[in-house]
Amino acid sequence: MLFLILAAPFLPSCRPDGGRTSGQTVRVVFWHAMGGPLGELLEDSLVAEFNATHPGIEVVAVSMGNYRALSQKIMASVMAGEPPVLAQAYETWTAQLIDGGVLVPLDSMMAQDREYSRSDWARFYEVFRKNNTFGERVYSFPFNKSVPALYYNADLFDSLGLAPPSTWQQHRELLRTLSYDGNGDGDLLDDCDRWGTAFTVSVWMFENLLAQNGGTLLSPDGRSTAFAQTEGVEALGFLVELLHRDGTAYLSSGYEHQREFTEGRVAMVQGSVVSLSFMQRDMQRRAESGLSTFEIAVAPLPSNRRRAVFIAGTNVVLFADHGPDRTEAAWEFVKWFTEPEQQARWFAGTGYLPVSSTALRQPVARRRLSESRGLEEVVAQLDYARFEPQISAWYNGREFLSEAVEIALYGRMGPEEALARAAELADEEMETER
């Protein structure tokens, strides 16, 4: 894949030069992976409004359905010399595209735009500014970013006089309290039982625990992995003990654990802050069907040695060689989309985090924060959030880590052995890239 990208600048291009004669509309093709209600808000509301208020520019949003399809389409289009003008991209993809010389540095657009000041960029959360800076240059802008949240049954917690945990130890003890064997048969498999929590095999969950335990994914020089050190073994071991020693959690697949949570079979689950609107919608449907409901509340993740979480989600990149008109039109959309007014609506409608705290002061954002107990504190995790490695080798390195987490959670290897194996494979990948 990297070879194809590096070769792309030397391939003949069939793309129009992006020029226009007077009166023509500049079309900006934007590839994304938003589907369902998220895609509807993006395309039918925000993109439609931009087009209506910016005569002479038409942003054409095209959904690829999912991130894997989007990645494949981007790489194939680069190979053919016909990429879109804009696209969502994870950091590992962006690193490859930078190496291939096919992106427009967005700091160059900021520098030549008299209407865009240093304060516009400075208002972005620091973690987003750093996350979109590769080396010394800004190559992308945050698009659909999220942080993790702890979801809990507020009615149950209130009735028992409980509060969400702030430390790992409190979390573990709380899950023991919340787990309930309704018929006393020694397991939690019946309808009258309740699990403390449930979760899927998740690299993101492990990464958060690793950071909270004082660990890092890579060494300080970024040349090798560090997740298999003591901090990582303890982090993965924490999840293993919840499953196999305490028996307060079970492994789920897909979104089963969220469904079980809204049905009251699980007391507390972890997920993306974006899941809140989906689970609240499920709760509303239960109410309309005459089924039991409860208030869903959220809280920041508990900490151990430090407070830390990883952000998730993609950024947006601008492809080169589309001509000045298309490039400037695309920049106009990126700039508009990240303004506080639009970011507040994006947050209120999807749960994706705004790029700046300024957006949270907008009335529509304030209303959304007031509707869910704990949501403001969850968003505040951005003040100490971090991001995954920005190197292309991490694309495969993350897959190796995901396999290790799965192997350990299913008990096929211990945490130390599973992480050591993943670290060896990931280090080989990083060495090959160098």
N, C-alpha and C positions, 0 to 999 in steps of 0.2 A: 504494500500500500504506500509506504513512504517513498519507494522508488518511483512509483507512478506520479506522486505529487511533485517530487523533485524534477521529474522529466517534463511536467506539464508546461512550464514557461517556454520550453523549446519546441512545443508542438504547434502546428498551424492552427489558428483560431478562425472559426466561422462566425463568431459573434459580431453583431452589429456594433459600430463604434460608439453608440449612445448619443450621437449628435442629433439635433432636431432643427427643423426650420421653424420660423415664427408661427405660433398658434398651435403647434403640435403638443400633445400630452406626453410627458415622460413616464414610461411604465417601469416600475421597480418591482421585480419579482422577489418575493420573500418566502423562502422555504422554512416551514416550522413543523413541529410534531404535536401541537396541541389538538386534542380531540374532545368530543362531547361538549359540555357546557363551557369548558375552558376555551375551546376553539371558537365557539359561537360568540363569546364575549370579545375575543380578539378580532375576529373577522367582521362580525355583524355590527359591532358597536364601535370599538376603538379604530380599527382600520377604516371602516366606513366613514367615521367622523373626520379622520384625517383627510381622506380623499375629498370630502365635501367642503372642507375649510381650507384646502390648499389647491386652488385652481392651477392646472398645468401639471399636476403630479397625480399619478394613480399607482398606489401600492397594491400589488396583486398577491394576496396571501394564499399560499398553496400548502395544504397539510400533507405530510408524508405518512401520517398514520401513527408512527412510532419512531423512537430514536434510532433503532437499528436500521430501519429503512432510510431514515434521513441521512445517517452516516454513509450508507452505501451509495445513495444518490449523489451526495456531495462529492465523494471521491471519484465516482464515475464521471460526473460533470467536469471536474477539474482535469481528468485525463483527456476528456474530449475537447477541452478548451472552451466549454460553455457552462460555467457555473452560474447560479443565480446571482442577483445583485446583493441580497442579504440572506443570511441563514442563521438559525440557532446552531450553537456548537459548544460541545464540552471542551474543557481546557486541553485535554490530550489531543483532540482533533485540531484545535487552534494551533498547538505547537507544531503539528505536522504541516499545517497550511502555511505557517510562518516560514518554516524551512523551505517550503516550495516557492516562496516569494509571490503568493497569489492573493495576499490580503492588503488592504489599505490600512495603514496605521491611523487609528482614530485621533491620536494626538496631533497628527498633521491637519486633520479636519478642524480640530479645536483651535489650532494656532492661526488658521487663515479665516476663521469665522469671527468677524468683529462683534457679533451679537452674543458670542459664547465666551464668558469670562472665566478666569481661574476659580472664582467663587462657585460657578455652576458645577464644575468637577469636584471642587473641595467639599460641596455639600453631600456628596455620596458617602455612605458609610465607609470607614477606612478599610474594612475587610473586602468590600467590593472594589475599591480602587486598587488594592494590592492584587486581588484575584484576577483583574483584567489587565495588569501590567506584566509584560513578558520582557525580562531584561530591564531595559530602561524605557520601554515604549508601551503605550496603551494600544492594544490591538482589538479590544472588544469592549462591549458595554454589558452590564448585567441585564438579564431578561426575565427569566422565571426562577427566581431564587427562593429557597425555603430553609428553615431550620427545623430540627426535631422538636416534638412536644410530647409530654406525658398526658394522656387522656384518662380521666377518671370519672366514675359514677358519683356525681356530687351529692345526690340524694342519699346514697349508701354511706358516703363518708360523713355527711352531716349527722345522720342517724346514729353513727357509731362514735361521733366526736373525734374523727380522724382528720388529718391534714396531709397534703401531698408531701412526699419525702424530699429532704434537701441533701441527704448523703446516701452513699451506697448501703451503709449499715441500716439506716432507717428504711430504705427501700426494701431490703431483704426481710426485715422484721415485719414491715407493713404487709408484704405479700403473704406471710404466714398468717397474719390476722385476718386478711381478706379471704383466704382460701377456706371453703366451707363444704364439709362432707354432710350433705343434708340427710342422707339415710344411714349414715354410719357404717357403710360397707367397706370402708378402707380405701376407696378410690374417689376420683372426682369426675366420673364418666357419665353420671346420670343427670337428668333434667333438673333434679332438685339440688344438684351440687353447684359450686361456683369456684372457678379458678382465680388465683390471684392475678395472673397475667398470662399472656400468650404472645409469641412473636415468630416471625419468619427468619430464615437464614438471611442475614443482612450484614454486608460489609459496613454499611453506614453505622449500624448500632455498635459494631465492634470498634470502629474508628472513634466514635464519641467516648466510649469507655476507655480506650487507649489514651486519648488526650486528657480525660479527667484523671487518669492514674499517673500523669506526668510523662507519658511516652510520646513518641513521634513515629510517623510512617517511614521517614527517611532519615539518614544520618545528617549532621549539621552541614556537611559539604554537598549533600544531595547526590552522592555517588553510589550509595548503597542503601539497603533497607535497614530499618531499625525496629520494625513492629514485632520481631520475634524475641526481643529482649524481655527482661523480667516484667516490665510494665505491661507488655502485651500478653504475656502468658497469664498474668493475674487477671487482666481484663477479660480474656476469653474464658478463663476458669470461673469467673463470676457467673457468666451465663450458664456454663455447664453445671454448676452447683445448683442453680435455680431449677434446672430441668431434672437432674439425676440424683441430687442429694436432698434438696428441700421438697421437691415434688409440688412446687407452687406454680409452675409454668408448664406449658406444653408448646411443641413446635407446630406452627400453622403453615398453610400454603396460601399464596395469593393474598386476598383480603378477608379470608375466613375469620381471622382473629378480630377484625373490626366489626364484622357482622355479629359474632358471638358477644362482643362488647355491647353493641346496641341492644341485643336481646337480653342482656343482664347475666349472661353465663360467665363472663369475665369481668373482673372489677376494674382493671386498669390495663391500658395498652400504650405502647410507644409508636409514634408515626410522624409523618411530615405534618407541619402546621396546615398544609393545603388540604389534608384529609378532613379537617374540621367541618367544612361546609357540606361535604359528602355524607358524613355521619349524622350531621344535624338534619339533612334531607331525609335520611333513612328513619330518623326518629320521628319526623313529621309524618311520614307515611304510616308508621306504626300507630300514631295517634289517630290518623284518619281511618285506620282499620279497626279501631277500638282496642288495640293492644296496649300493654303497659309501657310507660315511657319514664324517662328520668332526665334531669339536667346534665348535659355533658360539660364538664369543666376541663381546663387545660392548665399545665404548670411547666416550668422549665425543667430540664433534666437534672437529676441529683448529681452531686459532685463527689469526688473522693479526695485526691490531693489538691485539685484545683477545679475551678469552673471552666468548662470548655465544651464546645460543640463544633461540628463541621457543617458548613453550609452545603446545600445540594442544589442541583439545577444547572441550567445552561446560560450562556451569554449569547450575544448577537454579534456577528462579524460581517464586514463589508468587503466584497471581492473586488480586485483590481481590474483594470483594463476594460471598464464599461463606458469610458468616456466621461468628461467632466459633468455633463448634465445629469446623467443617471447617478453618478457618484454623489453629487451635491444634493440631489433629490432624496437619495437614500439616507444621507446624513441628516437631512431635514426631518425625516421620519424618526430616526433614532433619537435625535435631540428632543423632538416633540413627545415621544413615547415616555421618555425619562423625566419629563417635567412633573412637578408635584401634583398637579390636577389629574393628569392621566394615571400616575402611579397610585394615587389614592383610590381611584376607581378600579384599577387592576387588582389592588390588594383587597378591596371590599368585595369584589365580584369573584375572585379566585382563591384568595388566601396567600398568593405569592407575595413576597415581601417587597415593599417599596425600596427604591434605591437610596432614599434619604429619610431622615427623621422629619424633614420639612413636610413631606407628604402625609405623615401621620397627624399633622395638625389640621388637615383639611376636614371639613364637616363629615363627609361620607366615610372617611377613615375613622374618625372619632366615634361615629355611630357603630361601625363594625367592631371596634375595640370594646365598646360598652356592652355589646350583645353577648359576649362570651367571657365568663369568669376566668381570669388568669391569662387572657390573650395578650394583654399589654406586656406582662412579664416574660412571656414566651418570645415575643418580638425583641425584647431587650437583650436576649441572648446574643444578638448581633454585636453587642459591645465587646464580647470576648470570643467571638467566633473565629474559626480558621478555615482554610480550604485545602483541598487535595493537591498533590504534586502536579505541576504544569508541564511535565515532560511526556513525550509521546510514549515512552516505554511503560509508563504507569497504566496505559490502556490494558496491556496484558498482565502487568504486575497486579493490578486490582483483581483480575480474574483468578490468578493464583491464590490471592488472599481470600477471595470468596470461597474457593474450594476448601481451603484450610478451615475456615469457619464452619462450613457445612460438615466436614469430616469430624471435627471435634464435637459439634453439637449433637450429632447422631451417634457419638461414642465409638467411632471407628479408630480414632487415634486420640491421644491426650493432647491438650492445648500446646504444650511445649514442642512435641514432635510434629504436629500439624503445621504450626507456624514456622518452625525451622525449615521444613520442606518447602513451604511457600516462599520463604525468604531466599533460599538457594536458587529457586527457579526465577524469581524476580530479579535477583542480582545478576544472573546470567543474561537476562533480557536487557538490563541496563548496561552491562558491559558490552554487549553486542552493538547497542545503539551508539556507544562512544566510539 
